Amino acid sequence: MPHRDLHIACYDVTEPRRLSAALKLARRYATGGQKSAHELFLTPAERDTLVADMRALLELSTDRFLLLRLDARSKLFALGKAVAPADPDYFYVG
């Protein structure tokens, strides 16, 4: 199995059509995220492909793309308090 590093991908795109395309591209690799920031576990080849695809998609004079590799040895900090989902005993679909 290839080694994957955790990355954070963020982008700021000015035109709605390119923004939608950038979102679809990032979600191909994403394991989580929200709006224009995504968590990605990437091999070096996947990272290179993502960067090349974003470079072809975005307008370099107005749009921005940032890809950060995170250090796996770093300590994790979380803000907020997680609440476990509560499912009812049954669901009504009608």
PDB file of N, CA, C and O in Angstrom:
ATOM      1  N   MET A   1       0.840  -1.171   0.000  1.00  0.00           N
ATOM      2  CA  MET A   1       0.000   0.000   0.000  1.00  0.00           C
ATOM      3  C   MET A   1       0.892   1.243   0.000  1.00  0.00           C
ATOM      4  O   MET A   1       1.832   1.327   0.791  1.00  0.00           O
ATOM      5  N   PRO A   2       0.609   2.204  -0.874  1.00  0.00           N
ATOM      6  CA  PRO A   2       1.450   3.402  -0.939  1.00  0.00           C
ATOM      7  C   PRO A   2       1.265   4.276   0.305  1.00  0.00           C
ATOM      8  O   PRO A   2       0.199   4.299   0.919  1.00  0.00           O
ATOM      9  N   HIS A   3       2.322   4.983   0.651  1.00  0.00           N
ATOM     10  CA  HIS A   3       2.280   5.889   1.804  1.00  0.00           C
ATOM     11  C   HIS A   3       1.512   7.158   1.434  1.00  0.00           C
ATOM     12  O   HIS A   3       1.750   7.752   0.382  1.00  0.00           O
ATOM     13  N   ARG A   4       0.604   7.562   2.295  1.00  0.00           N
ATOM     14  CA  ARG A   4      -0.194   8.770   2.072  1.00  0.00           C
ATOM     15  C   ARG A   4       0.058   9.756   3.206  1.00  0.00           C
ATOM     16  O   ARG A   4       0.096   9.381   4.378  1.00  0.00           O
ATOM     17  N   ASP A   5       0.229  11.016   2.839  1.00  0.00           N
ATOM     18  CA  ASP A   5       0.398  12.089   3.812  1.00  0.00           C
ATOM     19  C   ASP A   5      -0.880  12.901   3.889  1.00  0.00           C
ATOM     20  O   ASP A   5      -1.599  13.051   2.901  1.00  0.00           O
ATOM     21  N   LEU A   6      -1.152  13.424   5.080  1.00  0.00           N
ATOM     22  CA  LEU A   6      -2.324  14.268   5.270  1.00  0.00           C
ATOM     23  C   LEU A   6      -2.024  15.674   4.778  1.00  0.00           C
ATOM     24  O   LEU A   6      -1.007  16.270   5.134  1.00  0.00           O
ATOM     25  N   HIS A   7      -2.924  16.192   3.958  1.00  0.00           N
ATOM     26  CA  HIS A   7      -2.808  17.549   3.410  1.00  0.00           C
ATOM     27  C   HIS A   7      -4.094  18.311   3.696  1.00  0.00           C
ATOM     28  O   HIS A   7      -5.156  17.721   3.898  1.00  0.00           O
ATOM     29  N   ILE A   8      -3.976  19.622   3.709  1.00  0.00           N
ATOM     30  CA  ILE A   8      -5.127  20.517   3.733  1.00  0.00           C
ATOM     31  C   ILE A   8      -5.080  21.298   2.431  1.00  0.00           C
ATOM     32  O   ILE A   8      -4.069  21.922   2.108  1.00  0.00           O
ATOM     33  N   ALA A   9      -6.176  21.262   1.684  1.00  0.00           N
ATOM     34  CA  ALA A   9      -6.276  22.004   0.426  1.00  0.00           C
ATOM     35  C   ALA A   9      -7.300  23.121   0.613  1.00  0.00           C
ATOM     36  O   ALA A   9      -8.415  22.880   1.077  1.00  0.00           O
ATOM     37  N   CYS A  10      -6.916  24.337   0.250  1.00  0.00           N
ATOM     38  CA  CYS A  10      -7.802  25.500   0.335  1.00  0.00           C
ATOM     39  C   CYS A  10      -7.723  26.253  -0.988  1.00  0.00           C
ATOM     40  O   CYS A  10      -6.675  26.297  -1.632  1.00  0.00           O
ATOM     41  N   TYR A  11      -8.838  26.838  -1.378  1.00  0.00           N
ATOM     42  CA  TYR A  11      -8.834  27.603  -2.616  1.00  0.00           C
ATOM     43  C   TYR A  11      -9.787  28.774  -2.512  1.00  0.00           C
ATOM     44  O   TYR A  11     -10.751  28.751  -1.746  1.00  0.00           O
ATOM     45  N   ASP A  12      -9.501  29.791  -3.291  1.00  0.00           N
ATOM     46  CA  ASP A  12     -10.341  30.975  -3.399  1.00  0.00           C
ATOM     47  C   ASP A  12     -10.480  31.253  -4.892  1.00  0.00           C
ATOM     48  O   ASP A  12      -9.516  31.645  -5.550  1.00  0.00           O
ATOM     49  N   VAL A  13     -11.675  31.050  -5.417  1.00  0.00           N
ATOM     50  CA  VAL A  13     -11.910  31.140  -6.857  1.00  0.00           C
ATOM     51  C   VAL A  13     -12.954  32.224  -7.106  1.00  0.00           C
ATOM     52  O   VAL A  13     -13.983  32.268  -6.431  1.00  0.00           O
ATOM     53  N   THR A  14     -12.690  33.097  -8.074  1.00  0.00           N
ATOM     54  CA  THR A  14     -13.548  34.260  -8.296  1.00  0.00           C
ATOM     55  C   THR A  14     -14.762  33.984  -9.168  1.00  0.00           C
ATOM     56  O   THR A  14     -15.774  34.672  -9.028  1.00  0.00           O
ATOM     57  N   GLU A  15     -14.701  33.022 -10.046  1.00  0.00           N
ATOM     58  CA  GLU A  15     -15.789  32.788 -11.005  1.00  0.00           C
ATOM     59  C   GLU A  15     -16.564  31.528 -10.597  1.00  0.00           C
ATOM     60  O   GLU A  15     -15.947  30.495 -10.339  1.00  0.00           O
ATOM     61  N   PRO A  16     -17.898  31.588 -10.534  1.00  0.00           N
ATOM     62  CA  PRO A  16     -18.705  30.467 -10.038  1.00  0.00           C
ATOM     63  C   PRO A  16     -18.495  29.141 -10.772  1.00  0.00           C
ATOM     64  O   PRO A  16     -18.507  28.087 -10.136  1.00  0.00           O
ATOM     65  N   ARG A  17     -18.307  29.165 -12.074  1.00  0.00           N
ATOM     66  CA  ARG A  17     -18.119  27.918 -12.821  1.00  0.00           C
ATOM     67  C   ARG A  17     -16.794  27.249 -12.448  1.00  0.00           C
ATOM     68  O   ARG A  17     -16.740  26.033 -12.265  1.00  0.00           O
ATOM     69  N   ARG A  18     -15.741  28.037 -12.337  1.00  0.00           N
ATOM     70  CA  ARG A  18     -14.447  27.481 -11.922  1.00  0.00           C
ATOM     71  C   ARG A  18     -14.488  27.044 -10.460  1.00  0.00           C
ATOM     72  O   ARG A  18     -13.854  26.056 -10.091  1.00  0.00           O
ATOM     73  N   LEU A  19     -15.235  27.777  -9.622  1.00  0.00           N
ATOM     74  CA  LEU A  19     -15.387  27.403  -8.224  1.00  0.00           C
ATOM     75  C   LEU A  19     -16.034  26.034  -8.094  1.00  0.00           C
ATOM     76  O   LEU A  19     -15.580  25.205  -7.305  1.00  0.00           O
ATOM     77  N   SER A  20     -17.082  25.793  -8.854  1.00  0.00           N
ATOM     78  CA  SER A  20     -17.754  24.497  -8.846  1.00  0.00           C
ATOM     79  C   SER A  20     -16.814  23.393  -9.323  1.00  0.00           C
ATOM     80  O   SER A  20     -16.791  22.304  -8.750  1.00  0.00           O
ATOM     81  N   ALA A  21     -16.048  23.669 -10.360  1.00  0.00           N
ATOM     82  CA  ALA A  21     -15.102  22.671 -10.882  1.00  0.00           C
ATOM     83  C   ALA A  21     -13.991  22.396  -9.869  1.00  0.00           C
ATOM     84  O   ALA A  21     -13.562  21.251  -9.724  1.00  0.00           O
ATOM     85  N   ALA A  22     -13.516  23.433  -9.164  1.00  0.00           N
ATOM     86  CA  ALA A  22     -12.474  23.242  -8.153  1.00  0.00           C
ATOM     87  C   ALA A  22     -13.009  22.406  -6.992  1.00  0.00           C
ATOM     88  O   ALA A  22     -12.292  21.559  -6.460  1.00  0.00           O
ATOM     89  N   LEU A  23     -14.260  22.634  -6.596  1.00  0.00           N
ATOM     90  CA  LEU A  23     -14.880  21.851  -5.538  1.00  0.00           C
ATOM     91  C   LEU A  23     -14.971  20.373  -5.940  1.00  0.00           C
ATOM     92  O   LEU A  23     -14.632  19.493  -5.149  1.00  0.00           O
ATOM     93  N   LYS A  24     -15.421  20.107  -7.153  1.00  0.00           N
ATOM     94  CA  LYS A  24     -15.522  18.719  -7.626  1.00  0.00           C
ATOM     95  C   LYS A  24     -14.155  18.048  -7.675  1.00  0.00           C
ATOM     96  O   LYS A  24     -14.023  16.877  -7.320  1.00  0.00           O
ATOM     97  N   LEU A  25     -13.147  18.781  -8.111  1.00  0.00           N
ATOM     98  CA  LEU A  25     -11.795  18.236  -8.185  1.00  0.00           C
ATOM     99  C   LEU A  25     -11.268  17.925  -6.793  1.00  0.00           C
ATOM    100  O   LEU A  25     -10.708  16.850  -6.579  1.00  0.00           O
ATOM    101  N   ALA A  26     -11.429  18.825  -5.855  1.00  0.00           N
ATOM    102  CA  ALA A  26     -10.934  18.601  -4.496  1.00  0.00           C
ATOM    103  C   ALA A  26     -11.663  17.433  -3.834  1.00  0.00           C
ATOM    104  O   ALA A  26     -11.049  16.652  -3.107  1.00  0.00           O
ATOM    105  N   ARG A  27     -12.954  17.311  -4.078  1.00  0.00           N
ATOM    106  CA  ARG A  27     -13.731  16.234  -3.456  1.00  0.00           C
ATOM    107  C   ARG A  27     -13.365  14.858  -3.993  1.00  0.00           C
ATOM    108  O   ARG A  27     -13.668  13.851  -3.352  1.00  0.00           O
ATOM    109  N   ARG A  28     -12.728  14.793  -5.143  1.00  0.00           N
ATOM    110  CA  ARG A  28     -12.254  13.492  -5.649  1.00  0.00           C
ATOM    111  C   ARG A  28     -11.237  12.868  -4.706  1.00  0.00           C
ATOM    112  O   ARG A  28     -11.141  11.645  -4.600  1.00  0.00           O
ATOM    113  N   TYR A  29     -10.482  13.716  -4.023  1.00  0.00           N
ATOM    114  CA  TYR A  29      -9.415  13.254  -3.147  1.00  0.00           C
ATOM    115  C   TYR A  29      -9.753  13.418  -1.667  1.00  0.00           C
ATOM    116  O   TYR A  29      -9.057  12.855  -0.822  1.00  0.00           O
ATOM    117  N   ALA A  30     -10.787  14.162  -1.332  1.00  0.00           N
ATOM    118  CA  ALA A  30     -11.050  14.579   0.045  1.00  0.00           C
ATOM    119  C   ALA A  30     -11.605  13.454   0.908  1.00  0.00           C
ATOM    120  O   ALA A  30     -12.363  12.601   0.445  1.00  0.00           O
ATOM    121  N   THR A  31     -11.206  13.478   2.179  1.00  0.00           N
ATOM    122  CA  THR A  31     -11.792  12.599   3.181  1.00  0.00           C
ATOM    123  C   THR A  31     -12.711  13.393   4.091  1.00  0.00           C
ATOM    124  O   THR A  31     -13.499  12.813   4.838  1.00  0.00           O
ATOM    125  N   GLY A  32     -12.619  14.689   4.036  1.00  0.00           N
ATOM    126  CA  GLY A  32     -13.460  15.559   4.845  1.00  0.00           C
ATOM    127  C   GLY A  32     -13.193  16.995   4.465  1.00  0.00           C
ATOM    128  O   GLY A  32     -12.257  17.294   3.723  1.00  0.00           O
ATOM    129  N   GLY A  33     -14.016  17.872   4.976  1.00  0.00           N
ATOM    130  CA  GLY A  33     -13.804  19.278   4.703  1.00  0.00           C
ATOM    131  C   GLY A  33     -15.102  20.041   4.707  1.00  0.00           C
ATOM    132  O   GLY A  33     -16.174  19.489   4.953  1.00  0.00           O
ATOM    133  N   GLN A  34     -14.984  21.324   4.427  1.00  0.00           N
ATOM    134  CA  GLN A  34     -16.159  22.162   4.356  1.00  0.00           C
ATOM    135  C   GLN A  34     -15.872  23.338   3.444  1.00  0.00           C
ATOM    136  O   GLN A  34     -14.785  23.915   3.468  1.00  0.00           O
ATOM    137  N   LYS A  35     -16.850  23.675   2.652  1.00  0.00           N
ATOM    138  CA  LYS A  35     -16.786  24.771   1.681  1.00  0.00           C
ATOM    139  C   LYS A  35     -15.505  24.692   0.861  1.00  0.00           C
ATOM    140  O   LYS A  35     -15.395  23.820  -0.001  1.00  0.00           O
ATOM    141  N   SER A  36     -14.535  25.567   1.096  1.00  0.00           N
ATOM    142  CA  SER A  36     -13.346  25.577   0.242  1.00  0.00           C
ATOM    143  C   SER A  36     -12.082  25.148   0.981  1.00  0.00           C
ATOM    144  O   SER A  36     -10.982  25.563   0.616  1.00  0.00           O
ATOM    145  N   ALA A  37     -12.224  24.328   2.008  1.00  0.00           N
ATOM    146  CA  ALA A  37     -11.079  23.747   2.716  1.00  0.00           C
ATOM    147  C   ALA A  37     -11.344  22.254   2.910  1.00  0.00           C
ATOM    148  O   ALA A  37     -12.403  21.868   3.406  1.00  0.00           O
ATOM    149  N   HIS A  38     -10.387  21.420   2.520  1.00  0.00           N
ATOM    150  CA  HIS A  38     -10.596  19.972   2.524  1.00  0.00           C
ATOM    151  C   HIS A  38      -9.389  19.245   3.093  1.00  0.00           C
ATOM    152  O   HIS A  38      -8.249  19.679   2.924  1.00  0.00           O
ATOM    153  N   GLU A  39      -9.655  18.122   3.776  1.00  0.00           N
ATOM    154  CA  GLU A  39      -8.603  17.209   4.225  1.00  0.00           C
ATOM    155  C   GLU A  39      -8.393  16.162   3.141  1.00  0.00           C
ATOM    156  O   GLU A  39      -9.354  15.595   2.621  1.00  0.00           O
ATOM    157  N   LEU A  40      -7.134  15.907   2.803  1.00  0.00           N
ATOM    158  CA  LEU A  40      -6.832  14.926   1.768  1.00  0.00           C
ATOM    159  C   LEU A  40      -5.658  14.061   2.217  1.00  0.00           C
ATOM    160  O   LEU A  40      -4.663  14.583   2.721  1.00  0.00           O
ATOM    161  N   PHE A  41      -5.761  12.768   2.042  1.00  0.00           N
ATOM    162  CA  PHE A  41      -4.638  11.855   2.228  1.00  0.00           C
ATOM    163  C   PHE A  41      -4.133  11.514   0.834  1.00  0.00           C
ATOM    164  O   PHE A  41      -4.817  10.834   0.070  1.00  0.00           O
ATOM    165  N   LEU A  42      -2.919  11.995   0.501  1.00  0.00           N
ATOM    166  CA  LEU A  42      -2.412  11.888  -0.864  1.00  0.00           C
ATOM    167  C   LEU A  42      -1.074  11.176  -0.926  1.00  0.00           C
ATOM    168  O   LEU A  42      -0.219  11.340  -0.055  1.00  0.00           O
ATOM    169  N   THR A  43      -0.911  10.381  -1.976  1.00  0.00           N
ATOM    170  CA  THR A  43       0.401   9.860  -2.321  1.00  0.00           C
ATOM    171  C   THR A  43       1.130  10.987  -3.070  1.00  0.00           C
ATOM    172  O   THR A  43       0.484  11.940  -3.506  1.00  0.00           O
ATOM    173  N   PRO A  44       2.431  10.901  -3.225  1.00  0.00           N
ATOM    174  CA  PRO A  44       3.143  11.933  -3.998  1.00  0.00           C
ATOM    175  C   PRO A  44       2.607  12.064  -5.436  1.00  0.00           C
ATOM    176  O   PRO A  44       2.530  13.175  -5.960  1.00  0.00           O
ATOM    177  N   ALA A  45       2.243  10.959  -6.068  1.00  0.00           N
ATOM    178  CA  ALA A  45       1.718  11.017  -7.440  1.00  0.00           C
ATOM    179  C   ALA A  45       0.355  11.707  -7.467  1.00  0.00           C
ATOM    180  O   ALA A  45       0.082  12.506  -8.363  1.00  0.00           O
ATOM    181  N   GLU A  46      -0.500  11.403  -6.492  1.00  0.00           N
ATOM    182  CA  GLU A  46      -1.811  12.053  -6.429  1.00  0.00           C
ATOM    183  C   GLU A  46      -1.665  13.545  -6.176  1.00  0.00           C
ATOM    184  O   GLU A  46      -2.395  14.355  -6.746  1.00  0.00           O
ATOM    185  N   ARG A  47      -0.714  13.903  -5.312  1.00  0.00           N
ATOM    186  CA  ARG A  47      -0.462  15.321  -5.039  1.00  0.00           C
ATOM    187  C   ARG A  47      -0.055  16.052  -6.310  1.00  0.00           C
ATOM    188  O   ARG A  47      -0.566  17.135  -6.597  1.00  0.00           O
ATOM    189  N   ASP A  48       0.854  15.470  -7.065  1.00  0.00           N
ATOM    190  CA  ASP A  48       1.304  16.101  -8.308  1.00  0.00           C
ATOM    191  C   ASP A  48       0.164  16.229  -9.311  1.00  0.00           C
ATOM    192  O   ASP A  48       0.045  17.247  -9.993  1.00  0.00           O
ATOM    193  N   THR A  49      -0.665  15.206  -9.403  1.00  0.00           N
ATOM    194  CA  THR A  49      -1.811  15.245 -10.323  1.00  0.00           C
ATOM    195  C   THR A  49      -2.804  16.316  -9.906  1.00  0.00           C
ATOM    196  O   THR A  49      -3.301  17.061 -10.751  1.00  0.00           O
ATOM    197  N   LEU A  50      -3.099  16.404  -8.606  1.00  0.00           N
ATOM    198  CA  LEU A  50      -4.026  17.422  -8.115  1.00  0.00           C
ATOM    199  C   LEU A  50      -3.516  18.821  -8.407  1.00  0.00           C
ATOM    200  O   LEU A  50      -4.273  19.671  -8.876  1.00  0.00           O
ATOM    201  N   VAL A  51      -2.256  19.069  -8.137  1.00  0.00           N
ATOM    202  CA  VAL A  51      -1.681  20.397  -8.390  1.00  0.00           C
ATOM    203  C   VAL A  51      -1.729  20.729  -9.879  1.00  0.00           C
ATOM    204  O   VAL A  51      -2.071  21.852 -10.251  1.00  0.00           O
ATOM    205  N   ALA A  52      -1.394  19.774 -10.727  1.00  0.00           N
ATOM    206  CA  ALA A  52      -1.426  20.012 -12.177  1.00  0.00           C
ATOM    207  C   ALA A  52      -2.852  20.272 -12.663  1.00  0.00           C
ATOM    208  O   ALA A  52      -3.073  21.152 -13.496  1.00  0.00           O
ATOM    209  N   ASP A  53      -3.814  19.514 -12.149  1.00  0.00           N
ATOM    210  CA  ASP A  53      -5.210  19.715 -12.551  1.00  0.00           C
ATOM    211  C   ASP A  53      -5.737  21.060 -12.074  1.00  0.00           C
ATOM    212  O   ASP A  53      -6.452  21.736 -12.813  1.00  0.00           O
ATOM    213  N   MET A  54      -5.396  21.463 -10.851  1.00  0.00           N
ATOM    214  CA  MET A  54      -5.822  22.775 -10.347  1.00  0.00           C
ATOM    215  C   MET A  54      -5.167  23.897 -11.152  1.00  0.00           C
ATOM    216  O   MET A  54      -5.799  24.910 -11.451  1.00  0.00           O
ATOM    217  N   ARG A  55      -3.903  23.704 -11.496  1.00  0.00           N
ATOM    218  CA  ARG A  55      -3.198  24.733 -12.277  1.00  0.00           C
ATOM    219  C   ARG A  55      -3.876  24.931 -13.634  1.00  0.00           C
ATOM    220  O   ARG A  55      -3.982  26.057 -14.119  1.00  0.00           O
ATOM    221  N   ALA A  56      -4.332  23.840 -14.242  1.00  0.00           N
ATOM    222  CA  ALA A  56      -5.015  23.937 -15.534  1.00  0.00           C
ATOM    223  C   ALA A  56      -6.416  24.533 -15.397  1.00  0.00           C
ATOM    224  O   ALA A  56      -6.915  25.163 -16.330  1.00  0.00           O
ATOM    225  N   LEU A  57      -7.045  24.342 -14.255  1.00  0.00           N
ATOM    226  CA  LEU A  57      -8.418  24.776 -14.033  1.00  0.00           C
ATOM    227  C   LEU A  57      -8.528  26.247 -13.640  1.00  0.00           C
ATOM    228  O   LEU A  57      -9.414  26.956 -14.117  1.00  0.00           O
ATOM    229  N   LEU A  58      -7.634  26.702 -12.775  1.00  0.00           N
ATOM    230  CA  LEU A  58      -7.762  28.029 -12.188  1.00  0.00           C
ATOM    231  C   LEU A  58      -7.110  29.106 -13.036  1.00  0.00           C
ATOM    232  O   LEU A  58      -6.184  28.849 -13.805  1.00  0.00           O
ATOM    233  N   GLU A  59      -7.615  30.308 -12.876  1.00  0.00           N
ATOM    234  CA  GLU A  59      -7.028  31.491 -13.515  1.00  0.00           C
ATOM    235  C   GLU A  59      -5.970  32.015 -12.549  1.00  0.00           C
ATOM    236  O   GLU A  59      -6.303  32.525 -11.479  1.00  0.00           O
ATOM    237  N   LEU A  60      -4.718  31.892 -12.916  1.00  0.00           N
ATOM    238  CA  LEU A  60      -3.628  32.183 -11.990  1.00  0.00           C
ATOM    239  C   LEU A  60      -3.556  33.643 -11.567  1.00  0.00           C
ATOM    240  O   LEU A  60      -2.980  33.946 -10.522  1.00  0.00           O
ATOM    241  N   SER A  61      -4.125  34.552 -12.348  1.00  0.00           N
ATOM    242  CA  SER A  61      -4.056  35.975 -11.988  1.00  0.00           C
ATOM    243  C   SER A  61      -5.091  36.369 -10.940  1.00  0.00           C
ATOM    244  O   SER A  61      -4.898  37.366 -10.245  1.00  0.00           O
ATOM    245  N   THR A  62      -6.193  35.611 -10.804  1.00  0.00           N
ATOM    246  CA  THR A  62      -7.255  35.999  -9.869  1.00  0.00           C
ATOM    247  C   THR A  62      -7.583  34.941  -8.823  1.00  0.00           C
ATOM    248  O   THR A  62      -8.090  35.289  -7.757  1.00  0.00           O
ATOM    249  N   ASP A  63      -7.316  33.672  -9.083  1.00  0.00           N
ATOM    250  CA  ASP A  63      -7.681  32.592  -8.174  1.00  0.00           C
ATOM    251  C   ASP A  63      -6.475  32.170  -7.349  1.00  0.00           C
ATOM    252  O   ASP A  63      -5.331  32.410  -7.734  1.00  0.00           O
ATOM    253  N   ARG A  64      -6.742  31.539  -6.212  1.00  0.00           N
ATOM    254  CA  ARG A  64      -5.681  31.058  -5.331  1.00  0.00           C
ATOM    255  C   ARG A  64      -5.931  29.607  -4.939  1.00  0.00           C
ATOM    256  O   ARG A  64      -7.075  29.185  -4.769  1.00  0.00           O
ATOM    257  N   PHE A  65      -4.833  28.842  -4.795  1.00  0.00           N
ATOM    258  CA  PHE A  65      -4.904  27.458  -4.344  1.00  0.00           C
ATOM    259  C   PHE A  65      -3.734  27.215  -3.411  1.00  0.00           C
ATOM    260  O   PHE A  65      -2.595  27.562  -3.725  1.00  0.00           O
ATOM    261  N   LEU A  66      -4.021  26.615  -2.256  1.00  0.00           N
ATOM    262  CA  LEU A  66      -2.989  26.331  -1.268  1.00  0.00           C
ATOM    263  C   LEU A  66      -3.109  24.871  -0.859  1.00  0.00           C
ATOM    264  O   LEU A  66      -4.192  24.407  -0.504  1.00  0.00           O
ATOM    265  N   LEU A  67      -2.008  24.156  -0.908  1.00  0.00           N
ATOM    266  CA  LEU A  67      -1.964  22.757  -0.494  1.00  0.00           C
ATOM    267  C   LEU A  67      -0.860  22.622   0.547  1.00  0.00           C
ATOM    268  O   LEU A  67       0.316  22.832   0.247  1.00  0.00           O
ATOM    269  N   LEU A  68      -1.248  22.268   1.782  1.00  0.00           N
ATOM    270  CA  LEU A  68      -0.294  22.138   2.879  1.00  0.00           C
ATOM    271  C   LEU A  68      -0.181  20.680   3.299  1.00  0.00           C
ATOM    272  O   LEU A  68      -1.190  20.014   3.530  1.00  0.00           O
ATOM    273  N   ARG A  69       1.051  20.188   3.396  1.00  0.00           N
ATOM    274  CA  ARG A  69       1.266  18.854   3.946  1.00  0.00           C
ATOM    275  C   ARG A  69       1.443  19.013   5.439  1.00  0.00           C
ATOM    276  O   ARG A  69       2.272  19.803   5.891  1.00  0.00           O
ATOM    277  N   LEU A  70       0.663  18.261   6.213  1.00  0.00           N
ATOM    278  CA  LEU A  70       0.730  18.336   7.666  1.00  0.00           C
ATOM    279  C   LEU A  70       1.671  17.274   8.203  1.00  0.00           C
ATOM    280  O   LEU A  70       1.763  16.176   7.653  1.00  0.00           O
ATOM    281  N   ASP A  71       2.355  17.601   9.261  1.00  0.00           N
ATOM    282  CA  ASP A  71       3.290  16.682   9.892  1.00  0.00           C
ATOM    283  C   ASP A  71       2.509  15.661  10.722  1.00  0.00           C
ATOM    284  O   ASP A  71       1.769  16.032  11.634  1.00  0.00           O
ATOM    285  N   ALA A  72       2.676  14.399  10.408  1.00  0.00           N
ATOM    286  CA  ALA A  72       1.942  13.332  11.091  1.00  0.00           C
ATOM    287  C   ALA A  72       2.330  13.230  12.563  1.00  0.00           C
ATOM    288  O   ALA A  72       1.580  12.656  13.352  1.00  0.00           O
ATOM    289  N   ARG A  73       3.480  13.772  12.949  1.00  0.00           N
ATOM    290  CA  ARG A  73       3.921  13.710  14.345  1.00  0.00           C
ATOM    291  C   ARG A  73       3.308  14.810  15.194  1.00  0.00           C
ATOM    292  O   ARG A  73       3.454  14.802  16.417  1.00  0.00           O
ATOM    293  N   SER A  74       2.626  15.751  14.565  1.00  0.00           N
ATOM    294  CA  SER A  74       2.039  16.875  15.294  1.00  0.00           C
ATOM    295  C   SER A  74       0.918  16.419  16.209  1.00  0.00           C
ATOM    296  O   SER A  74       0.225  15.438  15.942  1.00  0.00           O
ATOM    297  N   LYS A  75       0.763  17.155  17.290  1.00  0.00           N
ATOM    298  CA  LYS A  75      -0.298  16.882  18.231  1.00  0.00           C
ATOM    299  C   LYS A  75      -1.603  17.453  17.679  1.00  0.00           C
ATOM    300  O   LYS A  75      -1.611  18.523  17.070  1.00  0.00           O
ATOM    301  N   LEU A  76      -2.683  16.746  17.890  1.00  0.00           N
ATOM    302  CA  LEU A  76      -3.984  17.176  17.396  1.00  0.00           C
ATOM    303  C   LEU A  76      -4.716  18.007  18.429  1.00  0.00           C
ATOM    304  O   LEU A  76      -4.740  17.659  19.610  1.00  0.00           O
ATOM    305  N   PHE A  77      -5.310  19.099  17.994  1.00  0.00           N
ATOM    306  CA  PHE A  77      -6.135  19.943  18.846  1.00  0.00           C
ATOM    307  C   PHE A  77      -7.482  20.102  18.174  1.00  0.00           C
ATOM    308  O   PHE A  77      -7.549  20.338  16.968  1.00  0.00           O
ATOM    309  N   ALA A  78      -8.551  19.978  18.932  1.00  0.00           N
ATOM    310  CA  ALA A  78      -9.894  20.140  18.382  1.00  0.00           C
ATOM    311  C   ALA A  78     -10.646  21.184  19.199  1.00  0.00           C
ATOM    312  O   ALA A  78     -10.528  21.232  20.424  1.00  0.00           O
ATOM    313  N   LEU A  79     -11.401  21.999  18.525  1.00  0.00           N
ATOM    314  CA  LEU A  79     -12.229  22.999  19.183  1.00  0.00           C
ATOM    315  C   LEU A  79     -13.671  22.543  19.147  1.00  0.00           C
ATOM    316  O   LEU A  79     -14.100  21.925  18.173  1.00  0.00           O
ATOM    317  N   GLY A  80     -14.412  22.831  20.170  1.00  0.00           N
ATOM    318  CA  GLY A  80     -15.816  22.457  20.198  1.00  0.00           C
ATOM    319  C   GLY A  80     -16.008  21.112  20.865  1.00  0.00           C
ATOM    320  O   GLY A  80     -15.054  20.487  21.328  1.00  0.00           O
ATOM    321  N   LYS A  81     -17.245  20.678  20.908  1.00  0.00           N
ATOM    322  CA  LYS A  81     -17.587  19.418  21.558  1.00  0.00           C
ATOM    323  C   LYS A  81     -18.434  18.597  20.603  1.00  0.00           C
ATOM    324  O   LYS A  81     -19.470  19.061  20.128  1.00  0.00           O
ATOM    325  N   ALA A  82     -18.002  17.395  20.326  1.00  0.00           N
ATOM    326  CA  ALA A  82     -18.733  16.525  19.409  1.00  0.00           C
ATOM    327  C   ALA A  82     -19.976  15.974  20.090  1.00  0.00           C
ATOM    328  O   ALA A  82     -19.956  15.642  21.275  1.00  0.00           O
ATOM    329  N   VAL A  83     -21.043  15.883  19.335  1.00  0.00           N
ATOM    330  CA  VAL A  83     -22.284  15.309  19.833  1.00  0.00           C
ATOM    331  C   VAL A  83     -22.610  14.104  18.961  1.00  0.00           C
ATOM    332  O   VAL A  83     -22.707  14.213  17.739  1.00  0.00           O
ATOM    333  N   ALA A  84     -22.777  12.965  19.602  1.00  0.00           N
ATOM    334  CA  ALA A  84     -23.093  11.748  18.846  1.00  0.00           C
ATOM    335  C   ALA A  84     -24.473  11.878  18.217  1.00  0.00           C
ATOM    336  O   ALA A  84     -25.395  12.378  18.862  1.00  0.00           O
ATOM    337  N   PRO A  85     -24.640  11.432  16.951  1.00  0.00           N
ATOM    338  CA  PRO A  85     -25.958  11.510  16.328  1.00  0.00           C
ATOM    339  C   PRO A  85     -26.948  10.601  17.051  1.00  0.00           C
ATOM    340  O   PRO A  85     -26.609   9.494  17.471  1.00  0.00           O
ATOM    341  N   ALA A  86     -28.160  11.083  17.184  1.00  0.00           N
ATOM    342  CA  ALA A  86     -29.202  10.301  17.853  1.00  0.00           C
ATOM    343  C   ALA A  86     -30.255   9.921  16.825  1.00  0.00           C
ATOM    344  O   ALA A  86     -30.976  10.784  16.324  1.00  0.00           O
ATOM    345  N   ASP A  87     -30.348   8.636  16.507  1.00  0.00           N
ATOM    346  CA  ASP A  87     -31.336   8.158  15.545  1.00  0.00           C
ATOM    347  C   ASP A  87     -32.561   7.661  16.301  1.00  0.00           C
ATOM    348  O   ASP A  87     -32.425   7.016  17.340  1.00  0.00           O
ATOM    349  N   PRO A  88     -33.755   7.953  15.794  1.00  0.00           N
ATOM    350  CA  PRO A  88     -34.957   7.431  16.442  1.00  0.00           C
ATOM    351  C   PRO A  88     -35.057   5.918  16.214  1.00  0.00           C
ATOM    352  O   PRO A  88     -34.306   5.339  15.429  1.00  0.00           O
ATOM    353  N   ASP A  89     -36.004   5.299  16.923  1.00  0.00           N
ATOM    354  CA  ASP A  89     -36.196   3.849  16.799  1.00  0.00           C
ATOM    355  C   ASP A  89     -36.692   3.447  15.401  1.00  0.00           C
ATOM    356  O   ASP A  89     -36.503   2.305  14.982  1.00  0.00           O
ATOM    357  N   TYR A  90     -37.319   4.373  14.689  1.00  0.00           N
ATOM    358  CA  TYR A  90     -37.810   4.066  13.354  1.00  0.00           C
ATOM    359  C   TYR A  90     -37.783   5.341  12.514  1.00  0.00           C
ATOM    360  O   TYR A  90     -37.721   6.449  13.046  1.00  0.00           O
ATOM    361  N   PHE A  91     -37.830   5.166  11.201  1.00  0.00           N
ATOM    362  CA  PHE A  91     -37.898   6.270  10.260  1.00  0.00           C
ATOM    363  C   PHE A  91     -39.167   6.131   9.454  1.00  0.00           C
ATOM    364  O   PHE A  91     -39.539   5.026   9.060  1.00  0.00           O
ATOM    365  N   TYR A  92     -39.830   7.236   9.206  1.00  0.00           N
ATOM    366  CA  TYR A  92     -41.010   7.229   8.345  1.00  0.00           C
ATOM    367  C   TYR A  92     -40.642   7.827   7.007  1.00  0.00           C
ATOM    368  O   TYR A  92     -40.187   8.969   6.941  1.00  0.00           O
ATOM    369  N   VAL A  93     -40.832   7.071   5.939  1.00  0.00           N
ATOM    370  CA  VAL A  93     -40.577   7.556   4.585  1.00  0.00           C
ATOM    371  C   VAL A  93     -41.912   7.478   3.867  1.00  0.00           C
ATOM    372  O   VAL A  93     -42.455   6.388   3.687  1.00  0.00           O
ATOM    373  N   GLY A  94     -42.439   8.601   3.460  1.00  0.00           N
ATOM    374  CA  GLY A  94     -43.757   8.550   2.842  1.00  0.00           C
ATOM    375  C   GLY A  94     -44.076   9.677   2.036  1.00  0.00           C
ATOM    376  O   GLY A  94     -45.164   9.739   1.465  1.00  0.00           O
TER     377      GLY A  94
END
